[in-house]
Amino acid sequence: MCKQASNLQMFDVIKKQWADRNDIMILASCSEAKASRLKKEMTEKVLKSGKRLHDSRYLPMEVVIDFLGVDEKRIIRNAKIEHEMILKERQLNK
């Protein structure tokens, strides 16, 4: 089992336009093998829809977010909170 990524880490991923297997691993909190299987499923879905991919290593982030059911608003909201907490902690440690 893989460790759950922080909201800041997930925010760094979802703000990208394109996702690779490592991004899928972070968003799905899964192993490399599982991420590869998920990526293959998503790639097949995109190709069946009639769209093409410019590079087989990457998928549009919107496809990954939709496929995985990622709650972008929650990630963004919680990433802001995490960031504020980190800044406060740094100020206290000065």
N, C-alpha and C positions, 0 to 999 in steps of 0.2 A: 504494500500500500504506500502511496506517495503522500508527502506532507502537503497540507492545504497551504496555498500561497496567501500572502497578505493581500489586503485590498489595494495597497499601493503597487504591489507587483502585478496584480491583475489589471489595474488601471494602466500601467505601462504597456501591457499587452493590448488591451482593447482600443487604445488610442492609435494603434498602427492601422494602416490600410490593408496590409496583407499579413496572413498568418502562416507560420510553418509548423512543423511537428512539435517543436519545443513550446510554441505558444499554446498549442492544443493541450499539451501536457500540463501546463500551468492552469489553464482555464477549467480543464476537466479533472484536475488533481489525479492524474493517472500515470501509469508507467509508459515507457517508450513504445512498447509493443502495442498497448491499448491505443495510444495516440496515433500510431501508424494505421491501425485498423479503422479508427474513427476518420482519419484523414482520407483513407481510401473510400469509405462510404460517402463522405461529403463530396469528394472528387467525382465519383460516379453520378451522384445526384446532380451536380452542376452540369456535367457533360450530357446527361439524359435530358436536361432542360433545354439543350440546344446552344448553350453558351460554351465559349472556349476559355481555356486558361493560358495565360501568356508564359507561364513557367510551372511545370508540374510540381515543383517544391512548395508552391504557395497557393493559398486559397484566399478569396476576399474575406476580410474580417467579418463583414456582415453575414456571410454564409455560416461561418463558424459560430458566431454569437447566436444566430437563429437556431442552428442545428443543436447546439448544446443547451439552449434555453437560458442563456446568461442574462442576468438582470443588470443591465448597464447602469441604470440610475442608482441602484443600491451600491454598486461598486464605487461609483463616483462619489456618492454621499459619504460612504465609509472611508474612502481613501482620503477625503478632505479631513475627516475627523482624525484619522491616524497621523496625517501630516501635522495637524495642529498639536497633537499630543507629543510628537517627536520634537517640535520646535519648543514647546513648553519645557520638556525634559532637558533639552540642551541649555535653555536659559537658567534652569535651576542648578545645573551642574557647573555653571561658570563661576 
